[in-house]
Amino acid sequence: MAFLRLITVLCLSVISISPSIAQELPQETIQKELTMIDGKVILGRTEKVYLPNITALNSIGIPAKIDTGADSTSIHAENIKITATDPIFNGLEGKALLDTIAVEFDALTSTKLRDREDKTDIMVSFDLIHPYSGDTIAVSLPLFRLAMIKSRGEGHLARPVVELSLQIAGKTVLTEVNLTDRTRFSYPILIGKTFLRDTAWVNAGYDYLQEQDTALVIGRKERAYINDIPLETSVSFTSRYSILHALNIKVDEKAKQVSFTLEGDNKQHQKMTVPLVKMLKFSNAQRPLVYVPVQLGSASDDKAFNKLILVYLRDRSKNSSQLRLGTEALNQNFIVDLGNTYLTEHPIALFSSVSGDKTSFIMSPKEQFTIDGITVNAKPSAIIKTPLLKVSQISEDKKDTSRMVSYELTDINNNVHTFEKPIKRKIKVGDDVRPIVVSEITLPSSLLIKDIALKAMSANDNDPSRFDVTPNLVHGSLLINTRTTHLIHSHAALKAGYIEQAQVAGLSFPVKLDTGADVSSMHATDIKAFVKDDKQWVSFTYTNTNNVKKTLTEEVIDEMRIKGRVGEKSNVRPVVSMLVKVGSVEKEIAVNLRDRSRFKYSMILGKNFLNNDIIVNSDQQFILTSNASL
């Protein structure tokens, strides 16, 4: 049987695609690293941003969200103060000064502010926060303009905008940047169209795409060091944040510091005091989030890892590892070789050097495998040795001289399929005795005939059936790339503009493609909830600026609590499932309902629609579809 080679959509060498090539990226580009299209860099949904002109920060990559739905770029700033030399502003400060400037220069409808020849007449001083030390970095720049942000109430919020050089993937752009309080958000920087236009495409299916080639290959277990204290290190493919074992944790929120005792796997202790990034809220507790210096590999290895990693602190005395790396740390720095341990005790390999290995099998934490012709959800597992298929309604019987097992397998569309197979053997795992059967596993490049174990799904399992993939499923290394999902069935993505024509519920209208949104959203008024057949339903009216109007009724599948801007309350929105089509891409997706009447577009399509199928251009409209309203 041929060895497996499933290479990520974006993997090895730099290419450039000319405008004359068809809108669907050619299939052969799948096995190369796609870094440029039409002279523009391709960014993931999150990337590291550098500030080359701020001396204290110019070597530090600050995590940022890349958002094609945002017109503006914004950065977290504190102690924002405006000073103006014109006597008409004498005695004014703070919000009163901002509002007066907005009125004097007609900031909502004119460009008078940005057209000033000498912009030093209005200056903005503000503090940026060093992500590692917590130190404040004082900056003073001319006011470029005011961003007039629509509030959820009446009127607009005025935000000062300065010009600041930002660098991503080696591209430096002098960018208009809003100064605002982003403490409620996950990332201190939001990259919008003011940076993206003429510079980048965005693939919402990837996080930290630019960090992929230089990622270190680590095992599922490693030995890390913090200040020479050895730590057993594990990985998590489901938790975003990393966790560090700590005792005697004391948080001084006023001083923005955390003191704790670091305990290594040899029970050696060291007291540490580090800056507090923020308190991370859980359902039953709050944990301090901090940066700590982590070393992996020998100091003599030029590829050794020696960086600060964001972790939250808690007592992990009952766990086998003192440091658990979550997906944020993995996405920024690592690829995991699930079948190996302590790889960093040997010469460290970069992902770019092993991704071409013909025996490597590369998958993401969320996949779909076809087993005996039935497609089910799948995930990698390092806990078990034998590939495991979780099924329902499992039973055993004897026919003639063979022991048989009958089971029901539920596919990704919730269709139930019944199988009966001979039991090849049994294995015992804890208190479970699992039958082993032979199955065909169909992959894009090969067909495997493999022994797999069967286990009945528990009541707590969310998937009706699931396949747990283990390292011994493949001949070579099983590499886990946490930056994306559904990697093994990846295909050439489609080029699309930030506005495209969509078909939804029998309607056709323009929608905004928004890489910053996790879940898509649709305009809805007259929202009325009711119960039908013991299930929650909702009726609502959809309308848009083209006078398209329709009353819809859908089952409620979830609720979303949306963070408000500073000074605004969060709100709860019903979520329904809707079939959406843009060009040749058609998906049943979750859509939250809200009043979008103050926005130009009645629907946004977020990550749950875009994923790896569409790469978004923030400059152009209607690349993938035509504007039916023209």
C-alpha positions as CSV (number, residue, x, y, z in Angstrom):
1,M,0.0,0.0,0.0
2,A,1.3,3.4,-0.9
3,F,2.5,5.5,2.0
4,L,0.3,8.4,2.9
5,R,1.0,12.0,2.2
6,L,-1.6,14.6,3.1
7,I,0.0,18.0,2.9
8,T,-1.8,21.1,4.2
9,V,-3.4,23.6,1.9
10,L,-0.7,26.1,2.6
11,C,2.6,24.3,3.1
12,L,5.9,24.7,1.2
13,S,7.1,27.3,-1.3
14,V,6.2,30.9,-2.3
15,I,4.2,31.4,-5.4
16,S,2.4,34.2,-7.1
17,I,-0.8,33.9,-9.0
18,S,-1.6,36.3,-11.8
19,P,-5.0,37.9,-12.2
20,S,-5.6,36.0,-15.4
21,I,-5.9,32.7,-13.6
22,A,-9.4,31.4,-12.8
23,Q,-11.1,32.5,-9.6
24,E,-10.8,29.0,-8.1
25,L,-7.2,28.5,-7.1
26,P,-5.7,25.6,-9.1
27,Q,-5.6,22.2,-7.5
28,E,-1.8,21.9,-7.8
29,T,-1.3,24.9,-5.4
30,I,-2.7,22.7,-2.6
31,Q,0.7,21.0,-2.2
32,K,2.6,24.3,-2.0
33,E,2.7,27.0,0.5
34,L,0.3,29.7,-0.8
35,T,1.6,32.9,0.5
36,M,0.8,35.4,-2.2
37,I,-2.1,36.0,-4.6
38,D,-1.9,38.9,-7.1
39,G,1.0,40.4,-5.2
40,K,-0.9,40.4,-1.9
41,V,0.1,38.3,1.1
42,I,-2.4,35.7,2.5
43,L,-3.1,36.1,6.2
44,G,-4.8,33.8,8.7
45,R,-7.7,34.9,10.9
46,T,-5.1,35.7,13.6
47,E,-1.5,36.8,13.1
48,K,1.3,38.5,14.9
49,V,1.7,42.2,14.4
50,Y,4.9,44.2,14.9
51,L,5.2,48.0,15.5
52,P,8.5,48.8,13.8
53,N,8.6,52.5,14.8
54,I,7.9,51.9,18.5
55,T,11.4,51.0,19.8
56,A,10.2,49.1,22.9
57,L,7.9,46.9,20.8
58,N,9.5,46.6,17.4
59,S,10.8,43.1,18.0
60,I,7.6,41.7,19.7
61,G,4.9,40.0,17.7
62,I,1.6,41.0,19.3
63,P,-1.4,38.7,18.6
64,A,-4.1,40.4,16.5
65,K,-7.4,39.4,14.9
66,I,-7.6,40.0,11.1
67,D,-11.1,41.2,10.3
68,T,-12.3,41.9,6.7
69,G,-15.6,43.1,8.2
70,A,-14.0,46.0,10.0
71,D,-13.4,49.2,8.1
72,S,-10.9,50.4,10.7
73,T,-7.8,49.1,12.4
74,S,-7.7,49.5,16.2
75,I,-5.3,49.0,19.0
76,H,-5.7,48.9,22.8
77,A,-4.5,52.2,24.3
78,E,-4.7,53.7,27.8
79,N,-4.6,57.2,29.2
80,I,-5.6,58.7,25.9
81,K,-5.4,62.5,26.0
82,I,-6.1,65.2,23.3
83,T,-4.5,68.6,23.3
84,A,-5.4,71.3,20.7
85,T,-3.7,74.6,20.1
86,D,-6.7,76.5,18.6
87,P,-8.2,78.9,21.2
88,I,-11.7,77.7,20.4
89,F,-10.9,74.5,22.3
90,N,-9.6,76.3,25.4
91,G,-10.9,74.8,28.7
92,L,-12.1,71.6,27.0
93,E,-10.7,68.1,27.6
94,G,-11.7,64.5,27.4
95,K,-15.0,63.6,25.7
96,A,-16.1,67.2,25.6
97,L,-13.0,68.1,23.6
98,L,-13.4,65.1,21.3
99,D,-17.1,66.0,20.7
100,T,-16.3,69.6,20.0
101,I,-13.6,68.7,17.5
102,A,-16.0,66.4,15.8
103,V,-18.6,69.2,15.4
104,E,-16.0,71.9,14.5
105,F,-14.6,69.7,11.7
106,D,-17.8,68.0,10.7
107,A,-16.1,64.7,11.3
108,L,-19.1,62.6,10.5
109,T,-19.5,63.8,6.9
110,S,-16.3,65.6,5.9
111,T,-12.6,65.0,5.6
112,K,-11.5,68.3,7.0
113,L,-9.6,66.7,9.9
114,R,-7.4,64.5,7.7
115,D,-7.0,67.2,5.1
116,R,-5.2,69.6,7.5
117,E,-1.7,70.4,6.2
118,D,-0.2,70.8,9.7
119,K,-1.7,68.1,11.9
120,T,0.4,69.0,14.9
121,D,-2.3,71.5,15.9
122,I,-4.2,68.6,17.6
123,M,-2.0,66.0,19.3
124,V,-2.9,62.6,20.9
125,S,-0.9,61.2,23.7
126,F,-1.5,57.6,24.9
127,D,0.1,54.6,26.5
128,L,0.7,51.3,24.9
129,I,1.2,48.3,27.2
130,H,4.2,46.1,26.8
131,P,2.6,42.6,26.6
132,Y,5.4,40.9,28.6
133,S,6.5,43.4,31.2
134,G,3.3,45.3,31.6
135,D,5.2,48.5,31.3
136,T,3.5,51.5,29.8
137,I,5.0,53.0,26.7
138,A,4.2,56.6,26.1
139,V,3.4,57.7,22.6
140,S,2.5,61.1,21.2
141,L,1.2,61.5,17.6
142,P,-0.8,64.0,15.6
143,L,-4.6,63.4,15.4
144,F,-5.2,62.1,11.9
145,R,-9.0,62.1,12.1
146,L,-11.9,61.0,14.3
147,A,-13.6,57.7,13.7
148,M,-17.3,58.1,14.2
149,I,-18.5,54.7,15.5
150,K,-22.2,53.9,15.4
151,S,-23.3,53.1,18.9
152,R,-26.0,50.5,19.7
153,G,-28.0,53.4,21.1
154,E,-28.4,56.8,19.4
155,G,-25.6,58.8,17.8
156,H,-21.9,58.0,17.3
157,L,-18.9,57.5,19.5
158,A,-15.8,59.6,18.5
159,R,-12.5,57.8,18.6
160,P,-9.1,59.4,17.9
161,V,-7.3,58.0,14.9
162,V,-3.5,58.3,14.4
163,E,-1.2,57.0,11.7
164,L,1.0,54.2,12.9
165,S,3.3,51.8,11.0
166,L,2.2,48.1,11.4
167,Q,4.0,45.1,10.1
168,I,2.6,41.6,9.3
169,A,4.4,38.9,7.4
170,G,7.1,41.4,6.5
171,K,4.7,43.9,5.0
172,T,4.9,47.3,6.7
173,V,2.0,49.7,6.1
174,L,1.5,53.2,7.5
175,T,-2.0,52.6,8.8
176,E,-4.9,54.6,10.3
177,V,-5.4,53.2,13.7
178,N,-8.2,53.8,16.2
179,L,-7.2,54.2,19.8
180,T,-9.6,52.4,22.1
181,D,-10.1,50.2,25.2
182,R,-9.9,46.6,24.0
183,T,-9.6,45.0,27.5
184,R,-12.9,43.1,26.9
185,F,-11.6,41.5,23.8
186,S,-9.3,38.6,23.3
187,Y,-6.7,40.4,21.2
188,P,-5.3,43.9,21.8
189,I,-5.1,44.7,18.0
190,L,-7.8,44.4,15.4
191,I,-6.6,44.6,11.8
192,G,-9.2,46.1,9.4
193,K,-9.4,47.4,5.9
194,T,-7.1,50.4,6.6
195,F,-4.2,47.8,6.7
196,L,-5.6,45.1,4.5
197,R,-6.5,47.1,1.4
198,D,-3.9,46.7,-1.3
199,T,-1.9,44.5,1.1
200,A,-3.6,41.2,2.0
201,W,-6.2,38.4,1.4
202,V,-7.6,36.7,4.5
203,N,-8.2,32.9,5.0
204,A,-10.6,32.7,7.9
205,G,-9.9,28.9,8.1
206,Y,-6.5,29.4,9.5
207,D,-5.0,31.0,12.7
208,Y,-1.4,32.2,12.6
209,L,-0.9,31.0,9.1
210,Q,2.3,33.0,8.8
211,E,3.8,31.0,11.7
212,Q,3.2,27.6,10.2
213,D,6.4,26.9,8.3
214,T,8.7,27.9,11.2
215,A,6.7,25.9,13.8
216,L,8.7,23.5,15.9
217,V,7.7,19.8,15.8
218,I,7.2,18.6,19.3
219,G,5.9,15.4,20.8
220,R,2.7,14.9,22.7
221,K,4.9,14.9,25.9
222,E,7.9,17.2,26.3
223,R,10.1,18.5,29.1
224,A,10.1,22.2,29.3
225,Y,12.0,24.6,31.6
226,I,11.1,27.8,33.3
227,N,14.1,29.4,34.9
228,D,15.8,26.0,34.9
229,I,12.9,24.3,36.7
230,P,11.9,21.2,34.7
231,L,8.3,20.8,33.8
232,E,6.5,17.8,32.3
233,T,4.6,19.2,29.4
234,S,1.5,18.0,27.6
235,V,-0.7,19.4,24.8
236,S,-4.4,20.1,24.5
237,F,-6.3,20.2,21.2
238,T,-9.5,21.6,22.7
239,S,-8.5,24.3,25.3
240,R,-7.4,27.6,23.9
241,Y,-5.2,28.8,26.8
242,S,-2.2,27.0,28.3
243,I,-2.1,26.1,32.0
244,L,0.9,26.3,34.3
245,H,1.1,24.5,37.7
246,A,1.4,27.1,40.4
247,L,1.0,27.2,44.2
248,N,0.4,30.1,46.6
249,I,-1.1,32.2,43.9
250,K,-1.6,35.9,45.0
251,V,-3.0,38.5,42.6
252,D,-2.5,42.2,43.1
253,E,-4.9,43.7,40.6
254,K,-4.1,47.2,41.6
255,A,-0.4,46.7,41.0
256,K,-1.2,44.4,38.1
257,Q,1.1,41.7,39.4
258,V,0.9,38.0,40.3
259,S,3.2,36.2,42.7
260,F,3.2,32.4,42.9
261,T,5.4,29.4,43.6
262,L,6.5,27.4,40.6
263,E,6.7,23.7,41.3
264,G,8.6,21.4,38.8
265,D,8.3,17.7,38.2
266,N,11.2,17.2,40.6
267,K,9.3,19.1,43.3
268,Q,11.9,21.9,43.1
269,H,10.3,25.2,43.9
270,Q,10.9,28.8,42.8
271,K,9.0,32.0,43.7
272,M,8.1,34.2,40.8
273,T,6.4,37.6,40.4
274,V,5.2,38.5,36.9
275,P,2.9,41.1,35.3
276,L,-0.8,40.3,35.3
277,V,-2.2,40.4,31.8
278,K,-5.8,40.0,32.9
279,M,-8.1,37.7,34.9
280,L,-9.6,34.9,32.9
281,K,-13.2,34.1,33.9
282,F,-14.5,30.6,34.2
283,S,-17.9,29.4,35.3
284,N,-16.8,28.9,38.9
285,A,-13.5,30.8,39.3
286,Q,-11.2,33.4,37.9
287,R,-7.6,32.6,37.0
288,P,-4.7,35.0,36.4
289,L,-3.4,35.1,32.9
290,V,0.4,35.8,32.6
291,Y,3.4,35.4,30.4
292,V,6.2,33.1,31.5
293,P,9.6,32.3,29.9
294,V,9.5,28.7,28.5
295,Q,12.5,26.9,27.1
296,L,12.3,23.7,25.0
297,G,15.4,22.1,23.6
298,S,19.1,22.4,24.3
299,A,20.7,25.9,24.4
300,S,23.2,24.5,21.8
301,D,20.4,23.9,19.3
302,D,19.9,26.9,17.1
303,K,16.2,25.9,16.7
304,A,15.6,25.7,20.5
305,F,12.5,27.3,21.7
306,N,13.0,30.1,24.2
307,K,10.0,32.5,24.3
308,L,7.3,33.8,26.5
309,I,4.1,31.9,26.5
310,L,0.7,33.1,27.8
311,V,-0.6,30.8,30.5
312,Y,-3.1,30.9,33.3
313,L,-2.1,29.7,36.8
314,R,-3.7,27.0,38.9
315,D,-2.8,24.1,41.1
316,R,-2.2,21.0,38.9
317,S,-0.8,18.8,41.6
318,K,-3.2,16.0,40.6
319,N,-2.2,16.2,37.0
320,S,0.7,14.3,35.4
321,S,2.1,17.5,33.6
322,Q,2.9,20.8,35.1
323,L,2.6,22.7,31.8
324,R,-0.2,22.1,29.4
325,L,0.0,23.8,26.0
326,G,-3.3,25.0,24.6
327,T,-4.2,25.8,21.0
328,E,-3.2,29.5,21.2
329,A,0.4,28.5,22.1
330,L,0.4,25.6,19.6
331,N,-0.9,27.8,16.8
332,Q,1.8,30.4,17.3
333,N,4.7,28.0,17.8
334,F,4.3,24.3,17.3
335,I,3.2,21.2,15.3
336,V,2.6,18.1,17.4
337,D,3.9,14.6,16.4
338,L,1.3,12.6,18.2
339,G,3.2,9.3,18.1
340,N,6.4,10.6,19.7
341,T,7.5,12.1,23.0
342,Y,10.4,14.3,24.1
343,L,11.4,15.2,20.6
344,T,13.0,18.4,21.8
345,E,15.7,16.4,23.6
346,H,17.1,15.7,20.1
347,P,17.9,18.1,17.3
348,I,14.6,20.1,16.8
349,A,12.9,20.0,13.4
350,L,10.8,22.7,11.8
351,F,7.5,21.9,10.2
352,S,8.8,23.1,6.8
353,S,11.5,20.3,7.0
354,V,9.2,17.4,7.7
355,S,6.0,18.3,5.9
356,G,7.4,16.9,2.7
357,D,8.1,13.5,4.2
358,K,6.0,11.0,2.2
359,T,5.3,8.9,5.2
360,S,3.8,11.9,7.2
361,F,0.1,12.1,7.7
362,I,-1.0,15.6,8.6
363,M,-4.4,16.2,10.2
364,S,-6.2,18.9,12.3
365,P,-8.0,18.3,15.6
366,K,-11.4,18.3,13.8
367,E,-11.8,16.0,10.8
368,Q,-14.2,13.8,8.9
369,F,-13.2,10.2,8.0
370,T,-15.1,7.8,5.8
371,I,-15.3,4.4,7.4
372,D,-17.0,1.5,5.5
373,G,-18.5,4.1,3.2
374,I,-20.0,6.2,6.1
375,T,-18.6,9.6,6.9
376,V,-18.3,10.4,10.6
377,N,-16.6,13.1,12.7
378,A,-13.0,12.3,13.8
379,K,-10.4,13.7,16.1
380,P,-6.8,12.7,17.1
381,S,-6.2,10.8,20.3
382,A,-3.0,10.1,22.1
383,I,-4.7,8.3,25.1
384,I,-5.5,5.1,23.3
385,K,-3.4,2.8,21.1
386,T,-6.0,1.2,18.8
387,P,-8.1,3.5,16.5
388,L,-11.5,3.7,18.2
389,L,-15.0,4.0,16.6
390,K,-17.6,5.2,19.0
391,V,-21.0,3.9,18.0
392,S,-24.5,3.4,19.4
393,Q,-26.6,0.2,19.9
394,I,-23.7,-2.2,20.1
395,S,-24.4,-5.9,20.8
396,E,-22.7,-9.2,20.4
397,D,-24.0,-12.6,19.2
398,K,-22.7,-15.9,17.9
399,K,-23.4,-17.2,14.4
400,D,-22.1,-20.6,13.5
401,T,-18.5,-20.6,14.7
402,S,-18.0,-16.8,14.6
403,R,-18.6,-14.2,17.2
404,M,-20.4,-11.3,15.7
405,V,-20.9,-7.7,16.7
406,S,-23.9,-5.5,15.5
407,Y,-23.7,-1.8,15.8
408,E,-25.3,1.4,14.6
409,L,-23.2,4.1,13.0
410,T,-24.6,7.6,12.7
411,D,-23.1,9.8,9.9
412,I,-22.5,13.5,9.9
413,N,-26.0,14.1,8.5
414,N,-27.6,12.1,11.4
415,N,-28.5,9.1,9.2
416,V,-28.2,5.8,11.0
417,H,-26.5,2.8,9.4
418,T,-26.5,-0.7,10.7
419,F,-23.5,-3.1,10.5
420,E,-22.8,-6.6,11.5
421,K,-19.2,-7.9,11.5
422,P,-17.1,-10.8,12.8
423,I,-15.1,-10.0,15.9
424,K,-11.4,-10.4,15.2
425,R,-10.3,-10.2,18.8
426,K,-11.0,-8.1,21.9
427,I,-8.9,-5.7,23.9
428,K,-9.4,-4.5,27.5
429,V,-9.0,-0.8,28.3
430,G,-9.6,-0.1,31.9
431,D,-13.0,-1.6,32.7
432,D,-14.0,-1.7,29.0
433,V,-13.8,-4.7,26.8
434,R,-13.8,-3.6,23.2
435,P,-14.4,-5.8,20.2
436,I,-12.0,-5.3,17.2
437,V,-13.3,-5.4,13.7
438,V,-11.7,-4.9,10.3
439,S,-12.8,-1.8,8.4
440,E,-12.1,0.2,5.3
441,I,-11.0,3.7,5.9
442,T,-11.2,5.9,2.7
443,L,-8.9,8.9,2.5
444,P,-8.4,11.4,-0.4
445,S,-5.2,9.7,-1.5
446,S,-5.6,6.1,-0.3
447,L,-7.7,3.3,1.1
448,L,-6.7,1.6,4.4
449,I,-7.8,-1.8,5.7
450,K,-7.4,-1.5,9.5
451,D,-8.3,-3.1,12.8
452,I,-10.4,-0.7,14.8
453,A,-12.0,-1.0,18.2
454,L,-15.7,-0.4,18.9
455,K,-17.2,1.4,21.9
456,A,-20.7,2.5,22.8
457,M,-21.1,6.3,23.0
458,S,-21.7,7.7,26.4
459,A,-24.6,10.0,27.3
460,N,-22.2,12.9,27.5
461,D,-20.9,12.6,24.0
462,N,-22.0,15.4,21.6
463,D,-21.3,13.5,18.4
464,P,-23.7,10.7,17.5
465,S,-20.6,8.7,16.3
466,R,-17.0,9.5,16.3
467,F,-13.7,8.1,15.1
468,D,-10.6,8.6,17.4
469,V,-7.5,8.5,15.2
470,T,-4.3,7.1,16.8
471,P,-0.7,7.2,15.6
472,N,-0.7,3.5,14.7
473,L,-3.3,4.2,12.0
474,V,-0.6,5.3,9.7
475,H,2.9,4.1,8.7
476,G,4.8,7.2,9.5
477,S,4.4,10.3,11.7
478,L,0.9,11.5,12.7
479,L,1.3,15.3,12.7
480,I,-1.4,17.5,14.3
481,N,-1.8,21.0,12.9
482,T,-4.1,22.9,15.2
483,R,-4.2,26.1,13.1
484,T,-7.2,24.8,11.0
485,T,-9.9,22.2,10.7
486,H,-10.9,19.5,8.2
487,L,-7.4,19.5,6.8
488,I,-7.3,16.1,5.1
489,H,-10.1,17.0,2.8
490,S,-8.8,20.5,2.1
491,H,-9.1,21.8,-1.4
492,A,-8.3,24.8,-3.5
493,A,-10.0,27.8,-1.9
494,L,-12.1,30.3,-3.9
495,K,-11.2,33.9,-4.3
496,A,-14.0,36.2,-3.1
497,G,-14.6,39.9,-2.5
498,Y,-15.7,41.2,0.9
499,I,-19.2,41.7,-0.6
500,E,-20.8,38.8,-2.5
501,Q,-24.3,37.8,-3.6
502,A,-25.9,35.1,-1.5
503,Q,-29.0,32.9,-1.7
504,V,-30.7,32.3,1.6
505,A,-34.3,31.0,2.2
506,G,-35.3,31.6,-1.4
507,L,-34.0,35.1,-1.4
508,S,-31.0,36.6,-3.2
509,F,-29.2,39.6,-1.7
510,P,-25.6,41.0,-1.1
511,V,-23.8,39.9,2.1
512,K,-20.6,41.0,3.8
513,L,-17.8,38.3,4.2
514,D,-16.5,39.0,7.7
515,T,-13.5,37.0,8.9
516,G,-13.7,38.6,12.3
517,A,-17.1,37.0,13.1
518,D,-17.2,33.5,14.5
519,V,-20.8,33.0,13.6
520,S,-22.8,34.5,10.7
521,S,-25.6,37.0,11.5
522,M,-28.8,38.0,9.7
523,H,-31.1,41.0,10.0
524,A,-34.3,40.2,11.9
525,T,-37.1,42.2,13.3
526,D,-40.4,41.2,15.0
527,I,-38.6,38.3,16.6
528,K,-41.1,36.1,18.4
529,A,-40.2,33.0,20.3
530,F,-42.6,30.0,20.8
531,V,-42.6,26.4,21.7
532,K,-43.5,23.7,19.1
533,D,-43.2,19.9,19.8
534,D,-41.3,20.7,23.0
535,K,-38.7,22.6,21.0
536,Q,-37.9,26.3,20.9
537,W,-38.8,28.1,17.7
538,V,-38.7,31.6,16.5
539,S,-40.5,33.7,13.8
540,F,-39.0,36.9,12.4
541,T,-39.1,39.3,9.5
542,Y,-36.2,39.8,7.2
543,T,-35.9,43.0,5.1
544,N,-33.1,44.8,3.3
545,T,-32.5,48.1,1.6
546,N,-33.6,46.6,-1.8
547,N,-37.1,46.2,-0.3
548,V,-36.7,42.4,-0.1
549,K,-39.0,41.2,2.7
550,K,-40.0,37.8,4.0
551,T,-41.3,36.3,7.2
552,L,-39.4,33.2,8.3
553,T,-39.9,30.5,11.0
554,E,-36.9,28.5,12.2
555,E,-36.0,26.2,15.1
556,V,-33.7,27.8,17.7
557,I,-30.5,25.7,18.0
558,D,-28.6,27.9,20.4
559,E,-28.3,31.4,21.9
560,M,-25.3,33.8,21.7
561,R,-24.3,36.4,24.2
562,I,-22.5,39.2,22.4
563,K,-20.1,41.5,24.1
564,G,-20.9,45.2,23.9
565,R,-18.5,48.1,23.4
566,V,-17.3,49.9,26.4
567,G,-20.3,51.4,28.2
568,E,-22.7,49.1,26.4
569,K,-24.4,46.0,27.7
570,S,-24.0,42.6,26.2
571,N,-27.1,41.1,24.5
572,V,-28.5,37.7,23.8
573,R,-29.4,36.6,20.3
574,P,-31.3,33.5,19.1
575,V,-29.3,31.2,16.7
576,V,-31.0,29.2,13.9
577,S,-29.7,26.9,11.2
578,M,-30.0,28.2,7.6
579,L,-28.8,27.0,4.2
580,V,-26.6,29.6,2.6
581,K,-25.1,29.6,-0.9
582,V,-22.5,31.9,-2.3
583,G,-21.3,31.0,-5.8
584,S,-20.6,27.3,-5.7
585,V,-20.2,27.2,-1.9
586,E,-23.3,25.9,-0.1
587,K,-23.5,25.2,3.6
588,E,-26.0,24.7,6.4
589,I,-24.7,27.0,9.1
590,A,-25.6,28.6,12.4
591,V,-26.9,32.1,12.0
592,N,-27.7,34.5,14.9
593,L,-30.6,36.9,14.5
594,R,-30.4,40.6,15.4
595,D,-31.6,44.0,14.2
596,R,-29.0,45.1,11.6
597,S,-31.0,48.1,10.3
598,R,-28.2,50.5,11.2
599,F,-25.8,48.5,9.1
600,K,-25.5,48.7,5.3
601,Y,-25.6,45.0,4.8
602,S,-28.4,42.8,6.1
603,M,-26.2,39.7,6.6
604,I,-22.6,38.9,7.4
605,L,-21.0,35.5,6.8
606,G,-18.4,34.7,9.4
607,K,-15.9,31.9,9.9
608,N,-18.5,29.2,10.2
609,F,-19.3,29.8,6.5
610,L,-15.9,30.9,5.1
611,N,-13.6,28.3,6.8
612,N,-11.1,27.0,4.2
613,D,-13.5,27.4,1.3
614,I,-13.1,31.1,0.6
615,I,-10.1,33.6,0.7
616,V,-11.4,37.1,1.1
617,N,-10.2,40.2,-0.6
618,S,-10.9,43.4,1.4
619,D,-10.6,45.7,-1.6
620,Q,-12.9,44.2,-4.2
621,Q,-16.6,43.2,-4.3
622,F,-18.4,40.5,-6.3
623,I,-15.3,38.4,-7.4
624,L,-17.1,35.1,-6.8
625,T,-20.6,36.2,-7.8
626,S,-22.2,39.0,-9.7
627,N,-24.2,41.8,-8.1
628,A,-27.8,40.9,-9.0
629,S,-29.0,44.3,-7.9
630,L,-27.1,46.1,-10.6
